[in-house]
Amino acid sequence: METYYYVVDSIDGDYANLKRTDIDTDDVKLVARALLPEGINVGTKLKYEMFEYEIA
């Protein structure tokens, strides 16, 4: 299972836009905030591994 690193780019209601930081891309990923750890804000760094997000 691979590990991916993201930063919270923006928050829009119940969703957050995540931008990959481990590769060079301009794509953002829309993720429901219910799947993310509590207490995230714009700029929070996240690690995605084994189908779970955690604050890095």
LOVO-709841 format. One record per atom (N, C-alpha, C, O, CB): x, y, z; atom name; residue in one letter. Coordinates in nm, 3 decimals. Glycine has a CB too. Layout:
BEGIN
> X,Y,Z,at,aa
> X,Y,Z,CA,A
...
//
This chain:
BEGIN
> X,Y,Z,at,aa
> 0.084,-0.117,0.000,N,M
> 0.000,0.000,0.000,CA,M
> 0.090,0.125,0.000,C,M
> 0.186,0.133,0.077,O,M
> -0.097,-0.001,0.123,CB,M
> 0.058,0.218,-0.086,N,E
> 0.139,0.339,-0.097,CA,E
> 0.097,0.445,0.004,C,E
> -0.014,0.440,0.059,O,E
> 0.131,0.396,-0.239,CB,E
> 0.185,0.540,0.027,N,T
> 0.158,0.652,0.116,CA,T
> 0.159,0.780,0.033,C,T
> 0.247,0.801,-0.050,O,T
> 0.264,0.660,0.232,CB,T
> 0.058,0.865,0.055,N,Y
> 0.046,0.991,-0.016,CA,Y
> 0.042,1.104,0.085,C,Y
> -0.009,1.087,0.196,O,Y
> -0.080,0.992,-0.108,CB,Y
> 0.095,1.220,0.046,N,Y
> 0.096,1.336,0.134,CA,Y
> 0.019,1.450,0.069,C,Y
> 0.034,1.476,-0.050,O,Y
> 0.241,1.380,0.166,CB,Y
> -0.064,1.516,0.149,N,Y
> -0.150,1.624,0.102,CA,Y
> -0.140,1.743,0.196,C,Y
> -0.092,1.732,0.309,O,Y
> -0.296,1.577,0.090,CB,Y
> -0.186,1.858,0.145,N,V
> -0.207,1.974,0.229,CA,V
> -0.350,2.022,0.199,C,V
> -0.396,2.015,0.085,O,V
> -0.099,2.088,0.201,CB,V
> -0.419,2.068,0.303,N,V
> -0.555,2.118,0.284,CA,V
> -0.544,2.252,0.213,C,V
> -0.491,2.349,0.268,O,V
> -0.632,2.132,0.421,CB,V
> -0.595,2.257,0.090,N,D
> -0.587,2.377,0.006,CA,D
> -0.701,2.474,0.037,C,D
> -0.681,2.595,0.041,O,D
> -0.590,2.338,-0.142,CB,D
> -0.821,2.419,0.058,N,S
> -0.937,2.502,0.093,CA,S
> -1.044,2.413,0.154,C,S
> -1.045,2.291,0.138,O,S
> -0.992,2.577,-0.033,CB,S
> -1.134,2.478,0.226,N,I
> -1.247,2.408,0.288,CA,I
> -1.374,2.477,0.243,C,I
> -1.386,2.599,0.249,O,I
> -1.237,2.407,0.446,CB,I
> -1.470,2.396,0.196,N,D
> -1.597,2.448,0.147,CA,D
> -1.709,2.367,0.210,C,D
> -1.750,2.264,0.156,O,D
> -1.604,2.444,-0.010,CB,D
> -1.758,2.413,0.323,N,G
> -1.866,2.343,0.392,CA,G
> -1.823,2.207,0.442,C,G
> -1.732,2.196,0.524,O,G
> -1.986,2.327,0.301,CB,G
> -1.888,2.102,0.391,N,D
> -1.860,1.965,0.435,CA,D
> -1.749,1.899,0.355,C,D
> -1.725,1.779,0.371,O,D
> -1.985,1.883,0.424,CB,D
> -1.682,1.974,0.270,N,Y
> -1.577,1.917,0.184,CA,Y
> -1.448,1.997,0.196,C,Y
> -1.449,2.116,0.229,O,Y
> -1.624,1.914,0.038,CB,Y
> -1.338,1.930,0.170,N,A
> -1.206,1.995,0.169,CA,A
> -1.137,1.960,0.038,C,A
> -1.150,1.848,-0.013,O,A
> -1.120,1.950,0.292,CB,A
> -1.064,2.055,-0.016,N,N
> -0.983,2.033,-0.134,CA,N
> -0.841,2.006,-0.089,C,N
> -0.780,2.087,-0.019,O,N
> -0.989,2.156,-0.231,CB,N
> -0.788,1.890,-0.129,N,L
> -0.654,1.850,-0.090,CA,L
> -0.561,1.856,-0.210,C,L
> -0.599,1.816,-0.320,O,L
> -0.654,1.710,-0.029,CB,L
> -0.441,1.906,-0.188,N,K
> -0.340,1.914,-0.293,CA,K
> -0.223,1.824,-0.256,C,K
> -0.172,1.831,-0.144,O,K
> -0.291,2.060,-0.315,CB,K
> -0.181,1.738,-0.349,N,R
> -0.068,1.648,-0.324,CA,R
> 0.059,1.728,-0.307,C,R
> 0.083,1.825,-0.379,O,R
> -0.052,1.545,-0.438,CB,R
> 0.141,1.687,-0.212,N,T
> 0.268,1.755,-0.190,CA,T
> 0.387,1.665,-0.219,C,T
> 0.501,1.712,-0.223,O,T
> 0.275,1.804,-0.047,CB,T
> 0.363,1.536,-0.239,N,D
> 0.473,1.443,-0.264,CA,D
> 0.507,1.431,-0.413,C,D
> 0.607,1.369,-0.448,O,D
> 0.440,1.307,-0.209,CB,D
> 0.424,1.489,-0.500,N,I
> 0.454,1.495,-0.643,CA,I
> 0.419,1.635,-0.692,C,I
> 0.347,1.709,-0.625,O,I
> 0.373,1.385,-0.723,CB,I
> 0.471,1.671,-0.807,N,D
> 0.446,1.803,-0.864,CA,D
> 0.321,1.797,-0.951,C,D
> 0.326,1.748,-1.063,O,D
> 0.568,1.852,-0.945,CB,D
> 0.209,1.849,-0.898,N,T
> 0.083,1.850,-0.972,CA,T
> -0.001,1.968,-0.926,C,T
> 0.012,2.016,-0.813,O,T
> 0.007,1.717,-0.953,CB,T
> -0.087,2.015,-1.014,N,D
> -0.179,2.124,-0.979,CA,D
> -0.319,2.070,-0.948,C,D
> -0.409,2.148,-0.916,O,D
> -0.185,2.227,-1.093,CB,D
> -0.338,1.940,-0.959,N,D
> -0.468,1.879,-0.933,CA,D
> -0.503,1.887,-0.785,C,D
> -0.416,1.879,-0.698,O,D
> -0.469,1.733,-0.980,CB,D
> -0.633,1.903,-0.758,N,V
> -0.682,1.898,-0.621,CA,V
> -0.784,1.786,-0.610,C,V
> -0.848,1.750,-0.709,O,V
> -0.745,2.035,-0.578,CB,V
> -0.797,1.731,-0.492,N,K
> -0.886,1.618,-0.467,CA,K
> -0.993,1.664,-0.370,C,K
> -0.961,1.714,-0.262,O,K
> -0.807,1.495,-0.410,CB,K
> -1.119,1.649,-0.405,N,L
> -1.231,1.686,-0.320,CA,L
> -1.264,1.568,-0.229,C,L
> -1.293,1.459,-0.276,O,L
> -1.355,1.727,-0.405,CB,L
> -1.258,1.592,-0.097,N,V
> -1.279,1.485,0.002,CA,V
> -1.380,1.534,0.105,C,V
> -1.373,1.648,0.151,O,V
> -1.144,1.443,0.070,CB,V
> -1.474,1.447,0.142,N,A
> -1.569,1.480,0.248,CA,A
> -1.495,1.497,0.380,C,A
> -1.409,1.416,0.415,O,A
> -1.677,1.370,0.260,CB,A
> -1.529,1.602,0.455,N,R
> -1.460,1.629,0.581,CA,R
> -1.483,1.518,0.682,C,R
> -1.404,1.502,0.775,O,R
> -1.506,1.762,0.639,CB,R
> -1.589,1.441,0.667,N,A
> -1.617,1.330,0.758,CA,A
> -1.508,1.222,0.748,C,A
> -1.491,1.144,0.842,O,A
> -1.754,1.268,0.727,CB,A
> -1.435,1.218,0.638,N,L
> -1.328,1.120,0.620,CA,L
> -1.194,1.171,0.671,C,L
> -1.097,1.095,0.677,O,L
> -1.316,1.083,0.473,CB,L
> -1.188,1.297,0.709,N,L
> -1.063,1.360,0.752,CA,L
> -1.060,1.373,0.904,C,L
> -1.164,1.373,0.968,O,L
> -1.046,1.497,0.686,CB,L
> -0.940,1.385,0.962,N,P
> -0.930,1.402,1.108,CA,P
> -0.996,1.532,1.153,C,P
> -0.999,1.630,1.078,O,P
> -0.782,1.399,1.153,CB,P
> -1.048,1.533,1.274,N,E
> -1.107,1.655,1.330,CA,E
> -1.000,1.760,1.350,C,E
> -0.884,1.728,1.376,O,E
> -1.180,1.627,1.463,CB,E
> -1.039,1.884,1.339,N,G
> -0.948,1.994,1.368,CA,G
> -0.862,2.038,1.252,C,G
> -0.766,2.113,1.271,O,G
> -0.861,1.956,1.478,CB,G
> -0.893,1.992,1.129,N,I
> -0.813,2.037,1.016,CA,I
> -0.848,2.180,0.980,C,I
> -0.961,2.225,1.003,O,I
> -0.833,1.944,0.895,CB,I
> -0.753,2.251,0.925,N,N
> -0.771,2.387,0.875,CA,N
> -0.694,2.398,0.745,C,N
> -0.618,2.308,0.709,O,N
> -0.723,2.495,0.978,CB,N
> -0.714,2.508,0.674,N,V
> -0.636,2.533,0.553,CA,V
> -0.489,2.534,0.591,C,V
> -0.449,2.602,0.686,O,V
> -0.678,2.668,0.485,CB,V
> -0.409,2.458,0.518,N,G
> -0.267,2.448,0.546,CA,G
> -0.226,2.325,0.627,C,G
> -0.107,2.297,0.640,O,G
> -0.223,2.569,0.617,CB,G
> -0.324,2.252,0.681,N,T
> -0.293,2.131,0.757,CA,T
> -0.233,2.025,0.664,C,T
> -0.285,2.001,0.555,O,T
> -0.421,2.076,0.827,CB,T
> -0.124,1.963,0.706,N,K
> -0.060,1.858,0.628,CA,K
> -0.117,1.723,0.669,C,K
> -0.131,1.694,0.788,O,K
> 0.094,1.861,0.646,CB,K
> -0.149,1.642,0.570,N,L
> -0.210,1.511,0.594,CA,L
> -0.129,1.400,0.528,C,L
> -0.063,1.420,0.426,O,L
> -0.354,1.510,0.542,CB,L
> -0.137,1.283,0.589,N,K
> -0.079,1.161,0.532,CA,K
> -0.194,1.065,0.506,C,K
> -0.278,1.044,0.593,O,K
> 0.030,1.097,0.627,CB,K
> -0.197,1.006,0.385,N,Y
> -0.299,0.909,0.349,CA,Y
> -0.233,0.774,0.330,C,Y
> -0.147,0.757,0.243,O,Y
> -0.375,0.953,0.220,CB,Y
> -0.275,0.678,0.411,N,E
> -0.216,0.545,0.408,CA,E
> -0.321,0.446,0.458,C,E
> -0.392,0.474,0.555,O,E
> -0.085,0.538,0.494,CB,E
> -0.330,0.332,0.394,N,M
> -0.424,0.226,0.434,CA,M
> -0.568,0.280,0.444,C,M
> -0.640,0.248,0.539,O,M
> -0.382,0.165,0.570,CB,M
> -0.608,0.362,0.347,N,F
> -0.743,0.417,0.335,CA,F
> -0.782,0.511,0.450,C,F
> -0.900,0.530,0.477,O,F
> -0.842,0.304,0.327,CB,F
> -0.681,0.569,0.517,N,E
> -0.708,0.661,0.627,CA,E
> -0.620,0.785,0.614,C,E
> -0.505,0.778,0.572,O,E
> -0.683,0.592,0.763,CB,E
> -0.679,0.898,0.652,N,Y
> -0.604,1.023,0.658,CA,Y
> -0.564,1.050,0.803,C,Y
> -0.643,1.025,0.895,O,Y
> -0.687,1.142,0.600,CB,Y
> -0.443,1.099,0.823,N,E
> -0.401,1.142,0.957,CA,E
> -0.317,1.268,0.941,C,E
> -0.255,1.290,0.837,O,E
> -0.319,1.028,1.031,CB,E
> -0.316,1.349,1.045,N,I
> -0.238,1.472,1.042,CA,I
> -0.091,1.435,1.049,C,I
> -0.048,1.360,1.136,O,I
> -0.277,1.568,1.158,CB,I
> -0.015,1.490,0.955,N,A
> 0.128,1.457,0.946,CA,A
> 0.210,1.551,1.033,C,A
> 0.332,1.539,1.038,O,A
> 0.177,1.465,0.801,CB,A
//
